[in-house]
Amino acid sequence: MLKPHKYLDLDHSVLRISTRILEELMKMRKMEYIDLFNILEKEFGDATDEIFLPAINFLYLLDKLDYSIQSDTLELIP
């Protein structure tokens, strides 16, 4: 997924979506999953469906996000 190839569209890559997720979370610190998805869907269109979850997983593995099951929210970890 993160390995570049000649067909990779950098505007719709995991790294680009992850950057936008971090930008949005820096503004509000905590957001509901669906609200964040809707913001990115307006910007990136249908590509968001395929890349949003891998981007969330990528940030979670880097220990930049925390997910709360009870409130279905994503929180930025400083």
N, C-alpha and C positions, 0 to 999 in steps of 0.2 A: 504494500500500500504506500509506503514512503519511498520506495525505490524509484528513482526517476527513469523515464524512458522517453523516446521521441514523441509519443502520443499523449503525454501527460499535459493536461491543461492546468497551468499553474494557478489560474483564477478559481478553479474548482478543485483544489487539492486539499488534503487533510491539514496541511500546514496553514493554508490560507484561511480555512474555516476555523481552525483552532485559534488563529490570531484574532479573528473577529469575535469569537466567543470570549476571549480574554478581554478584548476592548469593551464589550458590552458589560461584562461582569465587573470591570474596574469602575464603571459608572454607577452601578447599583449594588455591587458586592454579592447580592443574593437574588436569584430569579427563579421563577417556576420554569420547569422543563419546556412546557408548551409555549410559553411566552418567548423564550429564547429561540425556540425553533421557528416560530412565526416571524420574528424579526429577521432571521437569516434567510428564511424562505422568500421574503419580499426582495431581498438583495440578490440571492443566488438562484432563485427559481427552483426547478425540479431537481437540480443537482444536489440540493440540500438533503433530499430523502436518502440518498446513497452514502453521503459523506458525513452527515451530522453525528451519527452514533460512533463511527471510528474516530472522529475528532474528539468527542467526549471521552472515549476510552484512552486516547493518546494523552490528553491532559490529566486524566485521572492517574495514569501510570507515572506521569511526571510529578505527581503530588501537587498539582495546581488547583484541583477541584475536589469538592466534597459533595456527595449526593445524599440527600435526606429522603428516605423512603416514605416517611409519614407525611411530609408536606410536599413531596415531589419537587424539590428545589435543588438547584445547583448553587454552591457557594464557593467563592474564590478564597483560596488559602494563601495568605500573605507569605 
